Amino acid sequence: MWKLLDGLIKDIALQHKVYADNQAVNNPAARKKYLLLAQRLAAKVDTYAASPNKLVYLRAVANIFSSA
């Protein structure tokens, strides 16, 4: 029981820190590989409606993540 409460207190402290960082805009810039990944994923999502085979589409989306 005490271990659970200690874990909850630590988690709450972490959430307060994340919230404070977001309010103070102290977040580090996103790394370039994540920016490229987001761009490639956004380009693929735009082709969803035109994709006739959804399984092939989902495999292509998974390939974006596995090749990053």
Secondary structure as GFF3:
##gff-version 3
##sequence-region A 1 68
A	DSSP	alpha_helix	2	24	.	.	.	ID=ss1
A	DSSP	alpha_helix	32	45	.	.	.	ID=ss2
A	DSSP	alpha_helix	54	66	.	.	.	ID=ss3
###
